[in-house]
Amino acid sequence: MDDNEEEGCEEHASDDPVDDDLRRAISDARRDCGTDKERLQFDKMLEDHHKLLYPGCEDGHRKLGSILELLKWKAEVGVTDSGFEKLMIILKKLFPRNNELPVSTYEAKKLVCPLGLDVQKIHACINGCILYRGEKYENLNKCPICGALRYKIRKDDPGDVEGEPPRKRIPAKVMWYAPIIPRLKRLFRNKEHVKLLRWHMEERKKDAMLRHPADGRQWRNIGREFRDFAVLGNPEKGGRTRGFGPSVPWSLGFPADAETYRSRARAKQCQLEVQNDRMAEFQRRLDQQQRELQQQQREINELKDSAR
């Protein structure tokens, strides 16, 4: 998106925090456009962002923002897809002619698709035994643990017919997984989110009072044992995060195998440091006990001398 398009995103700016969140989401979606297809989808969404809900709309409601509010209401109330479609059809009739409302849930979700994150759909055993992924399970048709079938069986399904392409089968259970790296990248692009994510490091009161999990002993133990993980939340050591910050994408130019060895070496080093800390603490307690024993022995000797 060029500068003119970016100015277009700010053209309809307002004091409404919802509008600010939408503009921020559009900016994030623009950065995620990596292919021509994604670029075309984003351009279409940007066009809908500027388009009025219907000609002559005095309140200035836009197509994209209105559909997002309807989808948000659908998720909060728990309306089914069929119920949502019936509502859209009714609204389509009530609004003036040539309005931009879609008439199906599929069209509404397709419109806001560039704002979302990539989701992996992984088939799962209906009893929760396994996920059908990896070389061991991805080609199986039933669970090796409980024997449950991977796909649903319909009464009118004739099965595979010779000479015809195999029909698409419906999995019995699907797990939706949002990869962690795109989620973290999206989080750290928002400066407000970054401030909240680092609150425990920057703004938390450190006065020995227990108000937050970060004040507890377990939090500190995890920070000592996994120091490379804890350093991600420390802005003073941001140079060790390979550009991981609010406006800079991750740098993933290093080979995966080399990074694996590097991570193992860091983990080993952290383990050694933790062991050294424990040994030092043990030695300190031992020295303290020895001093206390010596003090008690001196007191006993003084009592013996006074008794004589």
N, C-alpha and C positions, 0 to 999 in steps of 0.2 A: 504494500500500500504506500503510495507516495505522500508528499506533504499535503497536497490538496485534499486527499482522502482523510488524512489525520485531522485537518482543520474541519472537515465535514463532520467528524465524530464529535467535535467540541461545539458545533454550531448550535445545537439544541441543549446546551448545558443549562442546568438549573441547580437550585439548592436542595433538591430531593436526593437523599442518600441512595435511593434505589437507582436513580438515573446515573449517579456516580459509579455505583457498582457495575451497572451495565456497560458503561463506557470503558471501565477498567477490564471487564471480561472481554470486550471486543478487542481491546489493545493486546490482551494475552493471546486471543485467538489469531490475531494477525501474525504474531511472532511464531506461532506453531504451524503456519502454512508452509509445508515442505515440498508439495507436489503441485502440478498444474490443476489437478482435480480439486485439491483442497483450496487452492487460490480461487477457483471459480465459485466454489461453495461459499467462501468468505465474501466475495464480491456480491453475490446474490443476497447474503444475509445483511451486508452493509446497506444495500439498496432498500431492503425491507425495514432497516432501522430508521431510514429517513422518510419512508413512505407513510402518509397519513392513513389512519384506519379506514376512513371513507372520505370522499371529496367534500371539502368544506367543513371538516371537523374543527369546530371552534375551540375545543379544549386542547387541541394539539396532540391527541393520543396517536402514537405510532404503531405500526403493525407489529414489529418485533417485541416492543415493550408490552403491548397488550397480550400477545400470545404467551409471553413468559409469565405474566401475572396469572393467566388462566391455568397454565401448566403447574405453577406453584400451588394454586388453590387445589388442583386435582390431587397433587401429592399430599398436601396437608390434610385434606378431608378423606382421602382414600377412595376417590371415585374410580370406577372401572373404566376401561377404554370405551366400552359400548355406551356407558352412561355419559362419558365426556363427549362422545360423538353426537349423541342426541342433543346435548346442551349446545354444541357448536352449531348444529342445524337450526335450532330455535333462535339463537342469537343472530345467525346469518339472515333469517327472515325478518327479525325485529329491526335490525340496523338498516340504514338507507341503502338503496341499490348501489351496485358497484363497490361494495365494501370489500375489504381485503382479508376477512376472516376465512381460515380453512374450514373444511367440512368434515375432516377426519383427524383422528389422533395421530395417524402416521404422518400426514402432511404437517401438522403442528410440530411434532418432534423433529422431522426432517429439516424444518426451517431453522431450529435452534441447534442443530447438530454441531456446527463449528464451534460453539461455545463450550461443548463438553470435552471430556478427556477420553482417550482411547480406552476401550474396555475389552478385556479378553474373556470370551465365553468358554468355560471348561466343563465338559461333561463330567458328571459325578454319579457315584452309586446312589440309588434312591434311599438306601439305608445309611449313607454317610461313611461307608467303609473306605473307599478309595476315590481318587480323581483319575480320570482316563487321560493321562498325560505321561510323557516320557516314553522311552523305548519299551518299557516293561508293560505298560497298560494302554497306550494310546490306540492300539489296533484290536483290543478285545471287545467282544460283544456282550459279555456278561461279567459280573463281579467274581473274581477268583476266591473271595472270602465267603460271601453269603449266597452266591449263585444268582443274584437278581439280574434281570436283563437290563442292558444298557438303554435300549430304545423301547418306546411304547408300542403296544400291539393293538391295531384297530380291527374291529370286527369285519369291516369291508375291505381290508387290505389283502389282495390276492398274493402278495409276495413278489419276488422277482420273476418277471415274465421273459422268456427267451426271446431275443430279438428286440427288446425294448430296454431303454436305459434304466438303471436302478432308480427307484423312487427315493425321494428325500425322506429320511426317517426322523421322527421327533424324539429327542432324548428324554429319558424319564426324569432327569434332574440336571439342572445347569447351575454352575457357580459363576457369578460375574466378578471378575477381578480387575481392579484398577491398578496398573503398575505404579510402584512407589516413586520412581524417578520423575515421571511427568507430573505427579502430584506435588512433589517437593519443589520442582522447578516453578510450577504455577504459584505455589505458596510464597516462595522467596522472591517473586517478581513484584509482589505487593509490599510496599514499604511499611504499611500499617501491620500487615501480617508478620513481617520480619520483626517489628518492634515487639509484638505480642509473643512471638516464639522465643525471643531473647530476654523477656521480662525478668525471668528468674536470675539472669546473669547481670543485668544492667540496673534494674530498678527495685529489686526485692530488698527489703530491710534485713540486714544481717546483724541482729542484736541478740542472738541466742534464744529467741522466742520461736515456738513452733506454730506457724500460721499456714504453711504451704508444704507440699511434699518435698520441695527443694530444701527445706529446713531440716529434714530428717537425716538420720545416719545412713539409711540405705541409699539415698540419693548421692551422698558424698562417697560412699563405698563404690558405687557404680562409676562415678566420675574418676575415682582413682584407678579402678581396674581397667576401664576402657577409656583411656585418655584421648585417643584420636576421635572417638565419638563425642566426647564431652566438648572438645575444642570447636565443634561446629557451631555451638551456641555462644562462643566467646568472640566478640567483635575485635578484641585486641590481638587475636591470633588468626585473623581472617586470611593472612597470607598462606596458611597451611591448608586451606580448604580448596585450593585449585580454582579460584575464581567463583566459588559457590557463594552467591550473594543476591541481593534484591533485584539487581538489574543485569547481571551477567550470567549466561547459561553455564551449565557444567562443562568443564573441559574433559572430554573423554578420548583424547587422542592417543593415550598410552595403550600398549597392548594388554589384553585382559590377563594373559598368563603372568606377565611381569608384575602387574598390579596384585595378582593373587599371592605371589611370593612376597611382595612388599608388605601386604596386609598380614601375612603369617608372621613375618619377621617383627612387625610392629606389635602384634598380639603377644609374641614370645617375649619381647622386650618389656611390655607392660606387665606380664606375669612375673618376670624377674624383679621388676621394680616393686611390685606388690609384695613379693616374698621378702625383699630386702627391708621394706617398711615394717613388715610383721616381725622380722628378726630384730630390727632396731627397737621396736616397741617391747618385745620380749626381754631384750637385754636391759632396757631401761627399768622395767619392773623388777628384774632380777637384782640389779644394782640397788634399787630402792629397798627391797626386802633385806639385802645384805647390810645396808646401812642401819636399818631398823634393828636387826639382830645385834649388830655391834653396839648400838645405843643401849639395848636391853642388857647386854653383857656388862657394860660399864656401870649401869645402875645397880646390877647385882653385886659387882665387886665393891662398889661404894657402900652398899648395905652391910656386906661382910666386914669391911674395915671399921665401920662405925660400931658394929656389934662387938668387936674385939676391944 
